[in-house]
Amino acid sequence: MTTPGVDDAVAAKEPVTERRLHPVTPLRRAWAPVAVVIGWAVHDPDQAQQQLTRLTTTTLLAALAVLVPAASLYGFLTWWFTHFAVTETELRIRTGLLFRRTAHIRLERIQAVDITQPLLARVAGVAKLKLDVVGTDKKDELSFLGEREARALRAELLARAAGFAPETAHEVGEAPVRELLRTPPRDLAISVLLTGATWCSLAAALVVPPVLWLATHSVWTVLATGVPLLGAAGASSAGRFVGEYDWTVGESPDGLRIDHGLLDRTHETVPPGRVQTVRIVEPLLWRRLGWVRVELDVAGSSNSVLVPVAPRAVAESVVARVLPGVTVPPAEELSRPPRRAGRCVPMWWRGQGIAVTDTVFAARHGLLRRSLALVPHAKVQSVRLVQGPWKRLWRLADVHVDTGADKTVTARLRDAQEAAELLRGQAERSRTGRRDALPDRWMAP
């Protein structure tokens, strides 16, 4: 017995088409068995060396003849049993060779879709799709897809997350982008050289090995310590330059687009309305040039840098696009702690300051590396007043503002009475801010 209404509704539904990843994916996954062998060798190098010395040429060739086809078969089977499909309400990903796993990602909970292209993936013309989903710490991903297919799928998912109907999501295409900022390689290189962490790592690499030589007179001890220190110094500078090369920020209806990378190219999205805190960082050696760095706290996302280096006026104009209606308070408008705070915390009290506007709670800290944190009132989750015995002696207190990204911005060394008033006032501003805040929307006109 059939029900005409139900049958017609079922027949009217468009069938779900499952798709596979790019055919080069098995080559990537074939490395898993090889990685297991390498991991065993690194975990127990002595045993691995003993086993290798016992192997004859014939045995080694036979082992390779077994390992290479086994790895190839594993890569092929994991690719064959991996499917994904976009339904009316979710992105469905089925994986697993022996143990099956199906991920159901609700489209309305997708807050960002990023495209990553490692160097070899760029050569092969493929890309990795990473999804930021509300309420999850780990990103689901599809690796790899053809570059054109990855961009088309990204545009479709963002359109569906914005509420477009399935039949029109394909027609929406990728949202247009208007470039706001592009970091010149020269400025990036100079900023890396003027960063204190680079010089500290280099100083440690130059000072520690001679001290160890005078103490031990052992070449191996010096090499074992000096080589990693030199590597860390190079990685902290060269690694940052390579990762932040050609940094571009663009504005689109689905959020701010961030493209960067010299070898591995990454295309990220700062989702609209999800930014909880913006920090404007000003290292000591950058101040003469008027440069700053802008960092973010985004709820449920790993995005942490908005602008690696830029003139302050340019950086503030980008901040205004992330936090509409927010003006960065100038330094002269920041209220400093009372002078008796110098008896509680000598010298460093001068780096503290706060400002409260109609839109944000702003707190600055640091003398050598200044950092100004901006929290929109609507993003404040809780406010706390903390006063230990030493600060109670000097009638001082700290006010902690907690955000939705599990981060805290603190107004330190405030007068105790001022802190109590700040606590009450900020609680009220947060309540009215959440009430009057516009809803977060994708693809807003």
PyMOL commands that set and color helices and strands:
alter all, ss='L'
color gray80, all
select helices_A, chain A and resi 4-12+25-29+31-43+45-54+57-80+107-109+119-124+147-161+166-172+185-193+196-216+219-243+284-289+312-322+331-333+341-344+348-351+377-379+389-393+416-436
alter helices_A, ss='H'
color red, helices_A
select strands_A, chain A and resi 83-86+90-95+101-106+110-117+126-133+140-146+178-182+248-252+255-260+265-270+275-283+291-298+305-311+353-356+360-365+369-376+380-386+396-403+408-415
alter strands_A, ss='S'
color yellow, strands_A
deselect
rebuild
show_as cartoon
